[in-house]
Amino acid sequence: MKKYVGLLFAGALFVPLAGHSQNQLPPGTEAPPDSSQRAASSALDDAESKIEQHNLQAARPLVQKYLKEHPQDARGLFDLGYLDQAENLQDAAAQDYRRAIAADPKQFESRLALGLMLAQQGKLDEARDQLQKATLLTPSAPNPEAQAQAFRGLAELDRTKDPEAAKDALLSALRLSRETPQDLLLTAQIAEASGDEETAATAYRNLLASKPDSAIASQAAGGLTHLLLKERKYSEAEPLLTSALGRDPDDPALNAQLAATLIAENKSSQALPVLEKLHQLEPNNPSVQQMLADAYSETGHPEKADPIYSQIALAHPNDPEALQAQAKNLMKEQRYSEAQEIFARVLQLKPDDGDSWSGLAFAASENKQYSTALQALSMRAKYLPETSGSYFLWATSYDNLHQPRQAEEYYRKFIAASGGKFPDQEWQAKQRLAVLGRTH
């Protein structure tokens, strides 16, 4: 039996149907083919031979000619769908496969092909329906590999939503074909989704040990890293990712994981080049934009972070977190008037955000708007406990408004809370207490 192998889906087998469809006859009988039937079948055989030889251009006119004479023939419609899909004519291929299924609902091959295609397109419910039906059918010629592919497709679809169903589907696939490295990866992913992280980690490690230089090793490294990061085992994750990126340096997921690992290890300066590369790979990824901007800001480059924060805030004008990050970075650039304006916008969206009340108070103080600073500190106190920093801000605001008794009270609270951690501010507070003490 001729087979179309691996042209459209990794690991998928597509077989031309064994003879064109005809009405079902009583058991033990068959219709004697007339000369026109034999000629038609031969023409389709020729087309399928050319498909096997990867000569798709020569096969297409033969299949189209056949379908002009037999427009509802499921075998010919499947072949046309296969040709369309091989040329990336996805909509046309889906239509061909649906027509083949309508002509012969028991045709395994078109259901498998359509189900896998829909899965790639993210149409998961439709894909699951077609693959489920395919698992209940038999290929036109014995083909356990193709049947196993239908079960593997189901396992992929269900691995996060229904891990138990995915496990059963994978076991059914393994009864029909040998285990592959992809199966081991899928086993790990299913185990992780079901909460069995020990089994998942073992499977990922086994795959890395058995296929260290393969493309699938990067996926295994990513899966194992995800588990290690959940356990905060950053020192184990970093060399694993470095090794994986040696094999696949432009993998966005691995670069993102390495950046996250380095940031978690307080290695933001080392994370910067990784994030810059990741930003080049995925310039419109909002998570990458946020990570890069944060890293710039935290490593003393707020001017580089500013255009990225501005872009994020422009794209999400009603997102308090995006606006707050922009405002905090503006504070580092000493652009206090702009920061104060943005903190005020944040608080219109999220009035109970104590952190933004702190930012507003500090920005207003730097802008010499001491009454506004005191109002912000009063609001902050509703949501956050006082700190040495907030005490100092209370004190300096009262001091600049020439309210000595209140200023003196908060300078003393600041010194008690500071405990020597802020020597410059403590010296300033003591100097002001000395002056204030002589004024009343």
SEMILUM-141998 format. One record per residue (C-alpha): residue in one letter; x, y, z negated. Coordinates in nm, 2 decimals, m for minus. Example, Ala and Ser with C-alpha at 12.3 -4.5 7.8 and 13.67 -1.06 7.14 Angstrom:
// SEMILUM-141998
("A" (1.23 m0.45 m0.78)),
("S" (1.37 m0.11 m0.71)),
//
This chain:
// SEMILUM-141998
("M" (0.00 0.00 0.00)),
("K" (0.14 0.34 0.10)),
("K" (0.18 0.60 m0.18)),
("Y" (0.21 0.97 m0.20)),
("V" (0.46 1.01 m0.48)),
("G" (0.52 1.32 m0.69)),
("L" (0.45 1.59 m0.43)),
("L" (0.20 1.78 m0.64)),
("F" (0.23 1.69 m1.01)),
("A" (0.54 1.56 m1.19)),
("G" (0.47 1.20 m1.28)),
("A" (0.15 1.18 m1.07)),
("L" (0.09 0.92 m0.80)),
("F" (m0.15 0.98 m0.52)),
("V" (m0.26 0.70 m0.29)),
("P" (m0.45 0.71 0.04)),
("L" (m0.77 0.53 0.01)),
("A" (m0.78 0.17 0.14)),
("G" (m1.01 0.20 0.43)),
("H" (m1.28 0.46 0.49)),
("S" (m1.60 0.44 0.30)),
("Q" (m1.90 0.25 0.42)),
("N" (m2.24 0.14 0.28)),
("Q" (m2.22 m0.13 0.02)),
("L" (m2.31 m0.48 0.15)),
("P" (m2.43 m0.79 m0.03)),
("P" (m2.16 m0.99 m0.20)),
("G" (m1.96 m1.21 0.03)),
("T" (m2.06 m1.02 0.35)),
("E" (m1.89 m0.74 0.54)),
("A" (m1.97 m0.54 0.84)),
("P" (m1.78 m0.63 1.15)),
("P" (m1.59 m0.31 1.25)),
("D" (m1.66 m0.19 1.59)),
("S" (m1.40 m0.04 1.82)),
("S" (m1.48 0.32 1.72)),
("Q" (m1.45 0.24 1.35)),
("R" (m1.11 0.07 1.41)),
("A" (m0.99 0.37 1.61)),
("A" (m1.10 0.62 1.34)),
("S" (m0.94 0.42 1.06)),
("S" (m0.62 0.39 1.27)),
("A" (m0.61 0.77 1.32)),
("L" (m0.64 0.83 0.95)),
("D" (m0.37 0.57 0.88)),
("D" (m0.14 0.76 1.12)),
("A" (m0.21 1.08 0.93)),
("E" (m0.14 0.92 0.60)),
("S" (0.18 0.78 0.73)),
("K" (0.30 1.13 0.82)),
("I" (0.20 1.25 0.47)),
("E" (0.42 0.98 0.33)),
("Q" (0.70 1.10 0.55)),
("H" (0.65 1.46 0.42)),
("N" (0.55 1.57 0.77)),
("L" (0.24 1.76 0.66)),
("Q" (0.22 1.98 0.96)),
("A" (0.18 1.68 1.18)),
("A" (m0.07 1.52 0.94)),
("R" (m0.31 1.82 0.92)),
("P" (m0.45 1.82 1.27)),
("L" (m0.50 1.44 1.26)),
("V" (m0.70 1.47 0.94)),
("Q" (m0.90 1.77 1.06)),
("K" (m0.98 1.59 1.39)),
("Y" (m1.10 1.29 1.19)),
("L" (m1.32 1.50 0.96)),
("K" (m1.49 1.66 1.26)),
("E" (m1.62 1.32 1.35)),
("H" (m1.67 1.20 0.99)),
("P" (m1.74 1.52 0.79)),
("Q" (m1.86 1.33 0.48)),
("D" (m1.58 1.07 0.46)),
("A" (m1.44 1.07 0.11)),
("R" (m1.11 0.93 0.22)),
("G" (m1.05 1.20 0.48)),
("L" (m1.17 1.47 0.24)),
("F" (m0.92 1.35 m0.02)),
("D" (m0.64 1.36 0.24)),
("L" (m0.73 1.71 0.34)),
("G" (m0.74 1.82 m0.03)),
("Y" (m0.40 1.67 m0.07)),
("L" (m0.26 1.86 0.23)),
("D" (m0.42 2.19 0.11)),
("Q" (m0.28 2.14 m0.24)),
("A" (0.07 2.06 m0.11)),
("E" (0.06 2.40 0.07)),
("N" (m0.06 2.58 m0.24)),
("L" (m0.41 2.64 m0.11)),
("Q" (m0.56 2.57 m0.45)),
("D" (m0.92 2.69 m0.39)),
("A" (m0.95 2.50 m0.06)),
("A" (m0.80 2.19 m0.22)),
("A" (m1.05 2.20 m0.51)),
("Q" (m1.33 2.23 m0.26)),
("D" (m1.21 1.94 m0.06)),
("Y" (m1.18 1.72 m0.37)),
("R" (m1.53 1.82 m0.49)),
("R" (m1.67 1.73 m0.14)),
("A" (m1.49 1.39 m0.16)),
("I" (m1.64 1.33 m0.51)),
("A" (m1.98 1.42 m0.38)),
("A" (m1.94 1.18 m0.09)),
("D" (m1.81 0.90 m0.32)),
("P" (m1.86 0.97 m0.70)),
("K" (m1.65 0.65 m0.77)),
("Q" (m1.35 0.77 m0.59)),
("F" (m1.07 0.77 m0.85)),
("E" (m0.81 0.96 m0.65)),
("S" (m1.00 1.29 m0.60)),
("R" (m1.11 1.30 m0.96)),
("L" (m0.75 1.26 m1.08)),
("A" (m0.62 1.52 m0.84)),
("L" (m0.89 1.77 m0.92)),
("G" (m0.86 1.71 m1.30)),
("L" (m0.49 1.77 m1.30)),
("M" (m0.53 2.08 m1.08)),
("L" (m0.79 2.23 m1.31)),
("A" (m0.57 2.16 m1.61)),
("Q" (m0.29 2.36 m1.44)),
("Q" (m0.53 2.65 m1.38)),
("G" (m0.64 2.65 m1.74)),
("K" (m0.99 2.53 m1.67)),
("L" (m0.97 2.28 m1.95)),
("D" (m1.33 2.17 m2.00)),
("E" (m1.37 2.10 m1.63)),
("A" (m1.04 1.93 m1.62)),
("R" (m1.12 1.71 m1.92)),
("D" (m1.45 1.60 m1.75)),
("Q" (m1.28 1.50 m1.43)),
("L" (m1.00 1.31 m1.60)),
("Q" (m1.23 1.14 m1.84)),
("K" (m1.44 1.01 m1.55)),
("A" (m1.12 0.91 m1.36)),
("T" (m1.02 0.69 m1.66)),
("L" (m1.34 0.49 m1.61)),
("L" (m1.28 0.43 m1.24)),
("T" (m1.04 0.21 m1.04)),
("P" (m0.80 0.33 m0.77)),
("S" (m0.87 0.22 m0.42)),
("A" (m0.56 0.00 m0.43)),
("P" (m0.40 m0.13 m0.75)),
("N" (m0.21 0.16 m0.90)),
("P" (m0.16 0.14 m1.28)),
("E" (0.08 0.44 m1.27)),
("A" (m0.20 0.66 m1.14)),
("Q" (m0.44 0.53 m1.39)),
("A" (m0.19 0.60 m1.66)),
("Q" (m0.15 0.96 m1.53)),
("A" (m0.52 1.01 m1.59)),
("F" (m0.48 0.91 m1.95)),
("R" (m0.17 1.12 m1.99)),
("G" (m0.36 1.42 m1.85)),
("L" (m0.63 1.37 m2.12)),
("A" (m0.36 1.34 m2.39)),
("E" (m0.20 1.67 m2.28)),
("L" (m0.54 1.84 m2.29)),
("D" (m0.64 1.71 m2.63)),
("R" (m0.31 1.72 m2.81)),
("T" (m0.39 2.04 m3.01)),
("K" (m0.76 2.04 m3.01)),
("D" (m0.82 1.67 m3.09)),
("P" (m0.49 1.50 m3.18)),
("E" (m0.65 1.16 m3.26)),
("A" (m0.82 1.15 m2.91)),
("A" (m0.49 1.25 m2.76)),
("K" (m0.31 0.97 m2.94)),
("D" (m0.56 0.71 m2.81)),
("A" (m0.53 0.84 m2.46)),
("L" (m0.15 0.82 m2.47)),
("L" (m0.16 0.47 m2.60)),
("S" (m0.39 0.38 m2.31)),
("A" (m0.14 0.52 m2.07)),
("L" (0.14 0.32 m2.23)),
("R" (m0.05 0.00 m2.19)),
("L" (m0.05 0.07 m1.81)),
("S" (0.31 0.20 m1.76)),
("R" (0.64 0.23 m1.93)),
("E" (0.72 0.50 m2.18)),
("T" (0.89 0.81 m2.04)),
("P" (1.08 1.09 m2.21)),
("Q" (0.77 1.31 m2.15)),
("D" (0.57 1.05 m2.35)),
("L" (0.81 1.09 m2.64)),
("L" (0.77 1.46 m2.63)),
("L" (0.40 1.43 m2.62)),
("T" (0.41 1.19 m2.92)),
("A" (0.60 1.46 m3.11)),
("Q" (0.36 1.73 m3.01)),
("I" (0.06 1.52 m3.11)),
("A" (0.21 1.43 m3.44)),
("E" (0.29 1.80 m3.51)),
("A" (m0.07 1.90 m3.42)),
("S" (m0.21 1.64 m3.66)),
("G" (0.01 1.77 m3.95)),
("D" (0.26 1.48 m3.94)),
("E" (0.56 1.70 m3.92)),
("E" (0.80 1.42 m4.04)),
("T" (0.70 1.20 m3.74)),
("A" (0.72 1.50 m3.51)),
("A" (1.07 1.60 m3.62)),
("T" (1.19 1.24 m3.58)),
("A" (1.05 1.22 m3.23)),
("Y" (1.20 1.55 m3.13)),
("R" (1.54 1.44 m3.27)),
("N" (1.52 1.11 m3.09)),
("L" (1.45 1.28 m2.76)),
("L" (1.74 1.52 m2.81)),
("A" (1.97 1.23 m2.89)),
("S" (1.86 1.02 m2.59)),
("K" (1.83 1.30 m2.33)),
("P" (2.07 1.57 m2.45)),
("D" (2.14 1.72 m2.11)),
("S" (1.79 1.68 m1.95)),
("A" (1.54 1.96 m1.88)),
("I" (1.30 1.81 m2.14)),
("A" (1.57 1.85 m2.41)),
("S" (1.49 2.23 m2.41)),
("Q" (1.12 2.15 m2.49)),
("A" (1.23 1.91 m2.77)),
("A" (1.47 2.17 m2.91)),
("G" (1.19 2.43 m2.91)),
("G" (0.95 2.19 m3.08)),
("L" (1.20 2.10 m3.35)),
("T" (1.30 2.46 m3.40)),
("H" (0.94 2.55 m3.46)),
("L" (0.93 2.30 m3.74)),
("L" (1.26 2.42 m3.89)),
("L" (1.14 2.78 m3.88)),
("K" (0.83 2.69 m4.07)),
("E" (1.05 2.54 m4.34)),
("R" (1.28 2.84 m4.32)),
("K" (1.57 2.62 m4.23)),
("Y" (1.73 2.90 m4.03)),
("S" (2.09 2.76 m4.05)),
("E" (1.98 2.44 m3.88)),
("A" (1.77 2.61 m3.62)),
("E" (2.04 2.86 m3.50)),
("P" (2.29 2.60 m3.37)),
("L" (2.01 2.39 m3.22)),
("L" (1.89 2.69 m3.02)),
("T" (2.24 2.80 m2.92)),
("S" (2.30 2.45 m2.78)),
("A" (1.96 2.45 m2.60)),
("L" (2.03 2.79 m2.44)),
("G" (2.36 2.66 m2.32)),
("R" (2.15 2.42 m2.10)),
("D" (1.87 2.66 m2.02)),
("P" (1.99 3.02 m2.08)),
("D" (1.69 3.19 m1.93)),
("D" (1.42 3.00 m2.12)),
("P" (1.20 3.27 m2.27)),
("A" (1.06 3.06 m2.55)),
("L" (1.41 2.95 m2.67)),
("N" (1.54 3.31 m2.65)),
("A" (1.24 3.43 m2.85)),
("Q" (1.30 3.16 m3.11)),
("L" (1.67 3.25 m3.14)),
("A" (1.59 3.61 m3.18)),
("A" (1.33 3.53 m3.45)),
("T" (1.59 3.31 m3.63)),
("L" (1.86 3.57 m3.62)),
("I" (1.62 3.84 m3.75)),
("A" (1.51 3.60 m4.03)),
("E" (1.88 3.56 m4.12)),
("N" (1.92 3.94 m4.14)),
("K" (2.13 3.93 m3.83)),
("S" (1.95 4.20 m3.64)),
("S" (2.26 4.32 m3.46)),
("Q" (2.32 3.97 m3.32)),
("A" (1.95 3.95 m3.23)),
("L" (1.96 4.27 m3.02)),
("P" (2.14 4.12 m2.70)),
("V" (1.91 3.82 m2.72)),
("L" (1.60 4.05 m2.73)),
("E" (1.74 4.27 m2.46)),
("K" (1.78 3.97 m2.23)),
("L" (1.43 3.84 m2.33)),
("H" (1.29 4.19 m2.25)),
("Q" (1.44 4.16 m1.90)),
("L" (1.29 3.81 m1.86)),
("E" (0.94 3.92 m1.98)),
("P" (0.92 4.30 m1.96)),
("N" (0.54 4.32 m2.01)),
("N" (0.53 4.08 m2.31)),
("P" (0.39 4.28 m2.60)),
("S" (0.55 4.06 m2.87)),
("V" (0.89 4.09 m2.71)),
("Q" (0.85 4.47 m2.68)),
("Q" (0.76 4.48 m3.05)),
("M" (1.05 4.27 m3.16)),
("L" (1.30 4.47 m2.95)),
("A" (1.17 4.80 m3.08)),
("D" (1.18 4.68 m3.44)),
("A" (1.54 4.55 m3.39)),
("Y" (1.65 4.88 m3.24)),
("S" (1.49 5.07 m3.53)),
("E" (1.64 4.85 m3.80)),
("T" (1.99 4.86 m3.65)),
("G" (2.02 5.23 m3.65)),
("H" (1.90 5.30 m3.29)),
("P" (1.56 5.47 m3.34)),
("E" (1.61 5.67 m3.02)),
("K" (1.62 5.34 m2.82)),
("A" (1.31 5.21 m3.01)),
("D" (1.11 5.53 m2.95)),
("P" (1.01 5.48 m2.58)),
("I" (0.91 5.12 m2.65)),
("Y" (0.70 5.21 m2.95)),
("S" (0.54 5.49 m2.75)),
("Q" (0.46 5.24 m2.47)),
("I" (0.30 5.00 m2.72)),
("A" (0.10 5.28 m2.89)),
("L" (m0.02 5.41 m2.55)),
("A" (m0.14 5.06 m2.46)),
("H" (m0.31 5.02 m2.80)),
("P" (m0.42 5.36 m2.91)),
("N" (m0.65 5.22 m3.18)),
("D" (m0.41 4.97 m3.33)),
("P" (m0.31 5.09 m3.68)),
("E" (0.00 4.87 m3.69)),
("A" (0.13 4.99 m3.35)),
("L" (0.08 5.35 m3.45)),
("Q" (0.24 5.30 m3.80)),
("A" (0.55 5.14 m3.64)),
("Q" (0.58 5.44 m3.41)),
("A" (0.54 5.69 m3.70)),
("K" (0.80 5.51 m3.91)),
("N" (1.05 5.52 m3.63)),
("L" (0.98 5.89 m3.58)),
("M" (1.07 5.94 m3.94)),
("K" (1.41 5.78 m3.88)),
("E" (1.46 6.03 m3.59)),
("Q" (1.37 6.31 m3.84)),
("R" (1.08 6.41 m3.61)),
("Y" (0.86 6.47 m3.92)),
("S" (0.58 6.68 m3.76)),
("E" (0.51 6.41 m3.50)),
("A" (0.53 6.14 m3.76)),
("Q" (0.28 6.32 m3.99)),
("E" (0.03 6.36 m3.70)),
("I" (0.05 5.98 m3.62)),
("F" (0.02 5.88 m3.99)),
("A" (m0.30 6.09 m4.00)),
("R" (m0.43 5.90 m3.70)),
("V" (m0.35 5.57 m3.86)),
("L" (m0.54 5.67 m4.18)),
("Q" (m0.85 5.77 m3.97)),
("L" (m0.85 5.41 m3.84)),
("K" (m0.75 5.24 m4.17)),
("P" (m0.82 5.47 m4.47)),
("D" (m0.71 5.21 m4.73)),
("D" (m0.35 5.17 m4.59)),
("G" (m0.14 5.27 m4.89)),
("D" (0.18 5.24 m4.68)),
("S" (0.06 5.50 m4.44)),
("W" (m0.04 5.73 m4.72)),
("S" (0.32 5.70 m4.84)),
("G" (0.45 5.79 m4.50)),
("L" (0.21 6.08 m4.47)),
("A" (0.32 6.21 m4.81)),
("F" (0.69 6.19 m4.72)),
("A" (0.65 6.35 m4.38)),
("A" (0.44 6.63 m4.52)),
("S" (0.70 6.69 m4.79)),
("E" (0.97 6.72 m4.52)),
("N" (0.75 6.96 m4.33)),
("K" (0.72 7.16 m4.65)),
("Q" (0.35 7.10 m4.68)),
("Y" (0.36 7.01 m5.05)),
("S" (m0.01 7.03 m5.12)),
("T" (m0.07 6.78 m4.84)),
("A" (0.20 6.56 m4.99)),
("L" (0.03 6.56 m5.33)),
("Q" (m0.31 6.48 m5.18)),
("A" (m0.15 6.19 m4.99)),
("L" (0.02 6.07 m5.31)),
("S" (m0.31 6.08 m5.49)),
("M" (m0.47 5.86 m5.22)),
("R" (m0.17 5.63 m5.22)),
("A" (m0.21 5.57 m5.59)),
("K" (m0.55 5.41 m5.52)),
("Y" (m0.40 5.13 m5.32)),
("L" (m0.03 5.09 m5.44)),
("P" (0.15 5.10 m5.77)),
("E" (0.39 5.39 m5.83)),
("T" (0.76 5.34 m5.75)),
("S" (1.07 5.54 m5.83)),
("G" (1.04 5.69 m5.48)),
("S" (0.68 5.80 m5.52)),
("Y" (0.76 5.95 m5.87)),
("F" (1.04 6.15 m5.71)),
("L" (0.81 6.28 m5.43)),
("W" (0.55 6.38 m5.69)),
("A" (0.82 6.57 m5.89)),
("T" (0.97 6.75 m5.59)),
("S" (0.63 6.85 m5.45)),
("Y" (0.51 6.99 m5.79)),
("D" (0.85 7.16 m5.82)),
("N" (0.83 7.33 m5.49)),
("L" (0.47 7.45 m5.57)),
("H" (0.61 7.60 m5.89)),
("Q" (0.42 7.38 m6.13)),
("P" (0.70 7.31 m6.38)),
("R" (0.51 7.10 m6.64)),
("Q" (0.39 6.85 m6.38)),
("A" (0.73 6.85 m6.21)),
("E" (0.91 6.79 m6.54)),
("E" (0.67 6.49 m6.62)),
("Y" (0.74 6.32 m6.29)),
("Y" (1.12 6.38 m6.29)),
("R" (1.12 6.20 m6.62)),
("K" (0.91 5.91 m6.48)),
("F" (1.15 5.89 m6.19)),
("I" (1.46 5.87 m6.40)),
("A" (1.30 5.59 m6.62)),
("A" (1.19 5.39 m6.31)),
("S" (1.51 5.45 m6.11)),
("G" (1.74 5.27 m6.36)),
("G" (2.06 5.40 m6.19)),
("K" (1.97 5.28 m5.85)),
("F" (1.95 5.62 m5.69)),
("P" (2.24 5.82 m5.85)),
("D" (2.21 6.13 m5.62)),
("Q" (1.84 6.18 m5.68)),
("E" (1.89 6.11 m6.06)),
("W" (2.16 6.38 m6.07)),
("Q" (1.92 6.62 m5.89)),
("A" (1.63 6.53 m6.13)),
("K" (1.85 6.59 m6.43)),
("Q" (1.96 6.93 m6.30)),
("R" (1.60 7.03 m6.23)),
("L" (1.49 6.92 m6.58)),
("A" (1.76 7.13 m6.73)),
("V" (1.64 7.43 m6.53)),
("L" (1.28 7.37 m6.59)),
("G" (1.34 7.32 m6.96)),
("R" (1.47 7.68 m6.98)),
("T" (1.17 7.83 m6.80)),
("H" (0.91 7.74 m7.06)),
//
